[in-house]
Amino acid sequence: MARFIDELKRNAHCGELRAQDENREVVLFGWVASYRDHGGCVFVDLRDREGITQLVFDPNREGHGNLPRTAYELAQTLRSEWVIGVRGLVVGRGANKNPRLATGEIEVHVVELSVFNKAETPPFEILDELDTSEEKRLQYRYLDLRRAPLQRTLRTRHRIHQTTRRYFDDKGFLELETPFMVKYTPGGARNFLVPSRVHPGKVYALAESPQLFKQLYMIAGFDRYFQIVKCFRDEDPRLDRQPEFTQIDVEMSFVSQTDVFRTMEGLIFRLWKEVLGIDLHDLYPSGRFPEMPFEESMKHYGNDKPDLRFELPHTDLTSLVIEHGGGGIPFFKDIADKFRDGTYRRDLPAQIVKALRVPAQVAGQSLSRTEVDKLEDFVKGMGAKGLARAKVDLEGNWTQSPLAKTVTPEMRRAINQAVGAGDGDLILFQFGKESVVQTVMANLRVHLAKKLKMIPEVGHGGQFKFLWVVDPPLFEYDDDAKTWVAAHHAFTRPHDEHVGLIDKDPGKVLCHRYDLVLNGFEIGGGSIRLHDPVVQAKVFAAMGIADEDARQKFGFLLDALRFGAPPHGGIAVGMDRLAMLMAGAESLRDVIPFPKTQKGTDLMTDAPTRPTADQLAELRIRVIEPPTS
């Protein structure tokens, strides 16, 4: 071994050798991916992070004394995942080329072999495609990471990091750090708490984002800041969420919303070019992404992150239902009756009616009646009570629908016209509480697109549809607390023309907040910050936050804003989500080296663990055990 490490240095990687390297002497290090003894020669596929090279151990090779036979005899003992080093000659494979390997034109005839480490039989094979459960792969993540697909995604992630740093450095940004352990401030996601031994009974919070500190950098005069930073949120994990994640965090002084957009579009164009080799100017010649008002996004797609790779927009029928007094449909009449003289009763939860037209055939696909019936189970899984539907015939009549028995002809014609339904089309309805209807219809739209082969089940399918969603409400009404709360955070700047509405009609106040959306995923979000203390006080008042309460929660930032805060704004882009979409991966866990499970656990290290009695005593913490059933 000492000869290989000390004298024989690696001079090539396993995935880089080609026909032009023939007759070159190489030293390779790596893992035994496969072993085949053909009775006169031993063949080994050697793997490292760059790929695979076939090794040949021929005991009768001449010109190297007894070295080839010694290497051959040692090679007969090799097993899968042993770590070895070899010295040998690159030889062309002639007619025996392997088109499945990038190095398939050559093989390396080994004259010298060293075994660095033996390996036990792994719990699963290290293959590109395998059906081993994700739980098992996460338990042995270091083995899973040897697989080429994961190595490719992590290389993509690395290139995103490096390109991002070069881009922002070129643009005059400073890469500055912010603390992880901070003061808990309410209003965002749930924080992880860190108890302090030095200050018994007190806790730090792990930062869910650098938001307040990056604003302090602007007040300090640093003008342009960025950071690739870890953030922490004690939330339920899901497909595109992890308890610890990475952001590309950006803040700028003396900028408008448009300035932020142009800066981030420049980053995205450069990432796609340098990492994926795709020039987004072919899709967006102006170098800019389209913008869509929040209200329009909610109306047509049910959320603020629409996937624009396909159509299937929603149609809001609420006004139509009111106009027709329900149109003979009992459920619709209940909603219409909530209006008196055309004025919505604010004492009742907001309710709406939405429809989605499924064309008779899309991309050569259509829905059978059985598949339509299964859609009802799908929406019930999201909290819907059911899924009303109607199939339209040549005359515009509704068939295969219980609504057909009571709907008035006028209402039926009006709905057909509103959604653009014709012969063979299917209309799907949702009605009830606005938040539920929007969520159900948004997810149903994407579910149908996958079922009808309009988009792939996983990955981008070669399509990249970017969108800025802009001008959302500053406030949203909390039905439980019976008060207005910040839809994003309390330091978002309202539109100048809406400042007068803050204390009169908060629900109509729009703000300079924005989300960058790609293929139905929010990859970034930010806002222009509120730096005017007078308007800030009005925002707090609308939320029912008294001066004393505001100082207790945000005192250090409020103090800083009084010492010459410049106009500023920024954005945070989810690095993990960006890498997932660029790599075409199935979930965030495929682009994070050591991720947590859906339950937020680490199967490899068995975290989280119970603290010992001594640890609890030192921190002066008592654990309350959950009640036993």
DAFEN-V846754 format. One line per field, one symbol per residue. psi: psi as a letter, one per 20 degrees, with the letter a starting at -180 (. if undefined). A space follows every 10 residues. Layout:
psi=???
//
This chain:
psi=hhggghgoqp jqqhjipahi jpjppqpqqa qohqppojih qpppoppaii bqppqpooij prjkcjghgg gghhhiiqrp jqprqqpapp pqicikqoii phjiirroop ipppohprqr pqiqqnqgpq jqqhgghhhl hhghiipggh hghhhggghg ghggggghgh jjqpoqqqqg orpppribrp qpqoqphhmp iqqrpppirj ghhhhhhghi jigoqrpoqp rppmrpqagk qqhprpqopq qqqlqrghgg ghghhggggh ghghgikpoi hhhnhijqqq qpqgggghgh iirkmqojir dlqqpojghg gghjkikiog hhhhghiipo kjppoiiqqp qrpqqppoqh ppkjqrprhg hghhhghghh ijjqhaoqrp ppahjjqprl pihhhipqhg gghgggggik papiqpppqq qbpghggggg hghgghghhg hjkhqqgqri kjpooqpppr lrqhqqpohg ilrprphfri kppqphiihi igjgmhijoq rmqqpppokj poiqqarpqo iohghghhgg ghjkorgggg hhgkghghgh hillpqprra qppogghghg hhikrhrhii jpgmrrahjk qohgilqrrp qrhgggghil qppoqqqq.
//
